[in-house]
Amino acid sequence: MGIVVIGGSNTDMIIKSDRLPLPGQIVAGGQFRMNSGGKGANQAVAIARMGSHVSLITKTGNDLFGKRSLELYKSEGIATDYVFSDPDYPSGIALILMDASGEKCISIAQGAIRTLSVKEVEKARTAIETADILLMELEIPMETAEHIAEIASGKGVKVILNPSPVQAISQKLLQKVQVIIPNKTEAELMTSINVSDWDSARRAADRIHEKGVETVIITLGSKGALVRENGRYYEIVAEKVNAIDTTAAGDTFCGVFCVGLTENMSTVEAAKMACKAASITVTRRGIQESIPYRKEL
């Protein structure tokens, strides 16, 4: 039982400067940090810190970064039985440039996670089939995503997709997804609709729903999140906070939302709790260290 997360595990290397460099430009005077990240890992940490049982399916390299990540996951109480290690490919690395306001640009060398195979995830079949929720991203090969969603849906496990990094999503995968959680940018790329307010978010949610997904939640940063469920729309307004680093906000939202559902909250109630947690995350610097614990909500 509990939640199974499948996605990437990265080591994030972050430089924060007064401003982001333009192409070909050097901006000096930045501050450097190195943190554990990756969307799958971040979401698993968020779930664990809410007090729920979570298993992480991911793949690292057989290197210093992979070994360090594994120890950190164990320290968070995440089940690591299905954290695979690749002897040939390195662990994922993300290079993050951030300005003084928290805006960022990110480049990721995904490494070993791009080799996560159908054969490997078959080893986690029992954990997937007995889960309450499967939360997945698009950091893994599409063939593997399709296979693991098919395993889950075949046993009535709720499949929740965070379509990031955004890419073409197969209809085979979408047919197995009950809830999809794109951010504003991802929703725009999926629908060709400029998402700038609640009205445009509703139109984008309709377009995504037409692709076959039952429930659509579009996260809108400082505005909050729009929920489309059963033909109705719900505006979840975010608390006003002083945001200094938005890096892990979306992952916090996804993980905490899943926890809410396992506690028999409605979709709207779970989204409200997720917004609350994300609003705490953005007030802190860092990636996984910025994700709140349950007592902080």
Secondary structure as GFF3:
##gff-version 3
##sequence-region A 1 297
A	DSSP	beta_strand	3	6	.	.	.	ID=ss1
A	DSSP	beta_strand	10	16	.	.	.	ID=ss2
A	DSSP	beta_strand	31	37	.	.	.	ID=ss3
A	DSSP	alpha_helix	39	49	.	.	.	ID=ss4
A	DSSP	beta_strand	54	61	.	.	.	ID=ss5
A	DSSP	alpha_helix	64	75	.	.	.	ID=ss6
A	DSSP	beta_strand	83	86	.	.	.	ID=ss7
A	DSSP	beta_strand	92	98	.	.	.	ID=ss8
A	DSSP	beta_strand	104	109	.	.	.	ID=ss9
A	DSSP	three_ten_helix	111	115	.	.	.	ID=ss10
A	DSSP	alpha_helix	118	122	.	.	.	ID=ss11
A	DSSP	alpha_helix	125	129	.	.	.	ID=ss12
A	DSSP	beta_strand	133	136	.	.	.	ID=ss13
A	DSSP	alpha_helix	142	154	.	.	.	ID=ss14
A	DSSP	beta_strand	158	161	.	.	.	ID=ss15
A	DSSP	alpha_helix	171	174	.	.	.	ID=ss16
A	DSSP	beta_strand	179	180	.	.	.	ID=ss17
A	DSSP	alpha_helix	184	191	.	.	.	ID=ss18
A	DSSP	alpha_helix	198	209	.	.	.	ID=ss19
A	DSSP	beta_strand	215	219	.	.	.	ID=ss20
A	DSSP	three_ten_helix	221	223	.	.	.	ID=ss21
A	DSSP	beta_strand	224	229	.	.	.	ID=ss22
A	DSSP	beta_strand	232	237	.	.	.	ID=ss23
A	DSSP	alpha_helix	249	262	.	.	.	ID=ss24
A	DSSP	alpha_helix	267	281	.	.	.	ID=ss25
A	DSSP	three_ten_helix	288	290	.	.	.	ID=ss26
A	DSSP	three_ten_helix	294	296	.	.	.	ID=ss27
###
